[in-house]
């Protein structure tokens, strides 16, 4: 129960930070998109670290992990390449579509806030990580990989929304909406399957 509450607080915090920045901090759409990019980058690093620690602590059970998740370095490299590609696409969106550069000071501040929120959730996970079943750490990594694909699709859908409505906020709304829904779906309870 406490783990679910911590995960909910982290999800709420990281997804609301760009919205709060837009409303209360007078951020541009470009700055808010940059914050989402940083959030994915930090999340990928911390999931890779969870995989690495879990593997070291429970090496005998690692054979059950999907092949692409057995090596935390491979997982991080894969997500890093996709995040860098997303950064390139978002950079083009920022410069060519939104036509405004992000506020570097606001991005730096947001980076540290994200690092603190995600770091606290990571720290909480460390207490019990050694006891996590392989399925749980695998599901966390799988969710992040799925979100990497979702971000790519969100960029495309956001571009379509911008082309139709010719309003910068439509790109952000589609992007943030799809990402937020994905994160909330991760928190929903899953039905346990009974074998046998």
N, C-alpha and C positions, 0 to 999 in steps of 0.2 A: 504493500500500500504506500509506504513512504517512498519507495523507488518510483512508483507511478506519479506521485505528487511532485517529486524532484524533476522528473522528465517533463511533466506538464508545465512547471514553472520555467524550465529552460526553454521549452518550445514557445511558450507565450512571450517570454522575454526577448528571444532572438527575432521572433516574427513581428513583434510590436515596435522594436527599436527604430526601424526605418520610418514607420508610420508616425511615431512620436516625433522623430526628427523633422519630418515634413510639416507636421502640424505646429509643434512647439518650438522647434529649432530653426525654422525657416530654411530647411535644406532644399536643395534642388532635386529634381527627379534623378539626375545623374549621381548625386551623392548617395541617395537611397539605394540605387542599384549597386553602387560600389560596396555598400555595407552588406548586401546580400552575397556578393561575391566573396568578401572576406569571411563571412559566416560559413560558407561551403568549404573554403580552404582550411579554416581552423577545425571544422568538423571532420574533414578527411584525415588530418594529422592525428586527431585524438582517437578516432576509430582505429586507425592503423596502430597506434600505441596500445589500445585495448587488445587488439589482436595479438600483438607481439607479447605482451605480458601474459595474456591468457594462454598462449602457446607455450611459453616457458613454464608456467605454473601447472599446466595440465597437458603436457606433451603427449601422453599416452592416448588421450581422446582426440587429438588433432586429426587423426586419420578420417574422422567423420566430416571434417570441414570440406566444403566444395573446393575443387582444385584451385580456382582463382583466388581463394581466400587463405590458403595454407601459408603463403609467404606474405607477411605484412608489408615487406618492401615492395612486392609486386602490386599489392592492393594500393599502397600509397602512390606508387609511380603511375598506375592507371588513373587514379582519381586526380593526381596532379596534372597529368597531360590534359585531361578533359577540362579541369578548372582553368588551366592556362588558355585553352582554346575558347572557353566561355568568356574569359577575360578579354581576349582579342575581339570576339563578337560584340561584347558589351561596350568595349572601347569604341568600336565603329558606330554602334547605336548612339552612344553618348555624343560623339563628335558629329556624326552625319545626320542623325534623326533628331535628337534632343538639342543639339547645337549648344551645349553648355558643359564646361569642365566641372568635375566634382570639387567640392571644398576639401582641400587636403587636410586642414586642421580638423574639420568635423570627421573625416574618414579616420584619422589617427585616433581621435577620442573614441569613436565607435568601435574601432579595432580592439582597444583595451577593454571596453565594456563587454564586447563579445567574448574576448579571451577570458575575462573574469567569470561570466555566466557559464560558458561552456567548460571552463576549467573547474568550477565548483561541482558541476554535474559529473565531470570526469573523476574528481576527487572522491565524490560519494560512491561512484561505481567501484573504485579501487578497494573499498572495504569488503565488497562481496565478489569481486571479479573472479577470484580463484574458485569460487563455488558455482559460478555460472555454468549452466549446461552449454554444450557446444552449439546447440540449436539457437540459444539466445544471442551469443556473440556473432554467430553466422547471420542471424536475422538483422542485427544492427548493421553489419557490414553490407548486407544485401539491400537494406533500405537506403543506405547512402549511395550505393551504386545506382539504384533505381532513381534516386533524386537527381543524380548527375544527368541521367538521360532526360528526366523531366525538365530540368533547367534548360537543356538544349531545345526541347520541344516548346518550352515556354517562351524562349527567345523568338522562335519562329512564329508562334501564335501571337506574341506581342507585336511583331512586325506586321502581321496581317491586320491586327486591330488598328495599328497606327495608319496603315495604308487606307483602311476603310473610313476611319473617323478623322484622321489627320489631326489628332490631339495627342500631345506627349503623355498625358496621364493614362491614356488607354493602354499604351505599351506597359507601363508600370503596373496598372491594375491587373492585367492578364498574368503578367510574370509573377507578381506577389501573390495573387489569388491562387494560382495553381500550386505554387510552392507551399503556401500556408495550408492548403487542403491536404497535400501530401504529408506534411508534418503532423497534422491533426489525425489523419488516418492511421499513422504509426502508433498513436496513443490508444486507439480503440482496442478493447479486449478481443482476443482471438479465441475461437472455439477450439478446444483441445480435441484432437483425433485419438480415438482409442483403437489400438491395433489388436487384432486377434482373435 
